[in-house]
Amino acid sequence: MYAVEVSDQIMIAHSFRGELFGPAQN
């Protein structure tokens, strides 16, 4: 259960970073 929550947070943070820094870098 804990591992699932952590993986979800990582995926959300990764996608959130991608939306912010992806277009900014390009």
Number of C-alpha atoms within 10 A of each C-alpha: 5 7 8 9 10 11 11 12 12 12 12 12 12 12 13 12 11 13 11 11 11 11 8 8 7 5
